[in-house]
């Protein structure tokens, strides 16, 4: 299997039956088990939060406890942590696997720090691209730019008028395009934005180049489509990047139904080493039928892939002022944001999902977006008799749950809804959220502590490639509620941060629960799968900054899929 190639360096750290192994020793793929000791071992099990030793036989954890007596099975390879920290396999409960790989393959604008740098990046591509071909990139975010504004068509026209340019914002909820792209898409003063979208305009009615949420669909045909080989490469790259960062598992969102067979095959062949829990995007036509065809799951025997959820979008994003708010934006008083989903479309999907045992994961960021989704979930639960539910505990989720009306926080517990939240959003948004919302609405913003105290679990994620997708950043954000420089502000409610044990569970045990896999994943307990993330220092130690740690080894099912 190709994933074992990443593990060659691991043999230098091992000893088998007490004998030192050399690079000429058998591949780590051949060992019958593993014995770990010599460093902090965090279990995410509240009954035994720490252990001195862990033994693995085959794919399964066989021992958790003290490093004394005859605890290491014969034939197992011993791994001296030498002070490194071992955790249950870290899970990103909200990311986009193909997008992470695609970021490695296309114009990446995540490092752009000004309109001028954005122009320079486009200029470099335009220099070698045949006239008429589209320049497409993503990852820009303007919140720290010295210009203090969105880019415009004029900024892009100053670089090229020979190529359509479509550049998506990091959150995926807005794009800036140039005049040629607007012309080819037929967008002019008379064009109406589709439901759930907005065409930002100047005072004279001309589009300024910013397309919000579903208005991006108007230029979709201009963006080059990834072919089958490109999609396979993107999935492979995304999985490799994630394994190298210490992730063992990802809940992949908005997955194309047509890619499931490919993902299953790649996982079975070892080309995707991490676990993948898929949420399929719901098509516009016959969504209820799509949900019904998913009954029983779509994993087709792939041992590390589960597909039993659907993903919907209820509103936009806060940064692009598309998140649906109860009251208008503080810095845009005529704008309440955008609902991108309507009750009459949502309810039949939800009812079908209940009857067919399909998990529903709905994007909602603004307080109105979250309130509407909770209302619709509640209505679906009430209108489908319990005897018709295929799963007694559906564990539906709201993805992001960023801005909540405080009155809605208890409803998550009452309805059994799981908030799926990304701590890095909070430390990025703190630089502009006060402007968007004003200080009063921050009471229910990124309310991790309040939600946990209300009795729910939080499935922690990153939303990569919107964010970097680094577990160190997520743990830092959850535990400190400051940006990476240590900055926060008086409006940012630092009392909403979480404890180290809670932060660990946000990325281990609670995502396992949020994907119906807590019986085999999420904590280091006898009988569970041997999924581990090893870092060279303990990120949960209050005296250690998580960003100073480095991933050492990533293991799934007792197999090393990546090693430094």
Secondary structure, 3 states (H helix, E strand, C coil): CHHHHHHHHHHHHEEECCEECCCCCCCHHHCCEEEEEEEEEECCCCCCCEEEEEEEECCEEEEEECCCCCCCCCCCEEEECCCCEEEECEEEEEECHHHHHHHCCCEECCCCCCHHHHHHHHHHHHHHCCCCCCEEEEEECHHHCCCCCCCCHHHHHCCCCCCCEEEEECCCCEEEECHHHHHHHCCCCCCCCCCCEEEEECCCCCEEEEEEEHHHHHHHHHCCCCCHHHHHHHHHHHHHHHHHCCEEEEEEEEECHHHHHHHHHHHHHCCCCCEEEEEEECCCCCHHHHHHHCCCCCCCCCCCEEEEEEEEECECCCCCCCCCCCCCECCECCCCCCECCCHHHHHHHHHHHHHHCCEEEEEECCHHHHHHHHHHHHHHHHHCCHHHCCCCCCCCEEEECCECCHHHHHHHHHHCCEEEECHHHHHHHCCCHHHHHCCHHHHHECCHHHHHHHCCCEEECCCCCCCCCCHHHHHHHHHHCCCCCCCCCCCCCHHHCCCHHHHHHHCCHHHHHHCCCCCCCCCCCCCCECCEEEECCCCCCCCCCHHHCCEEEEEECCEEEEEC
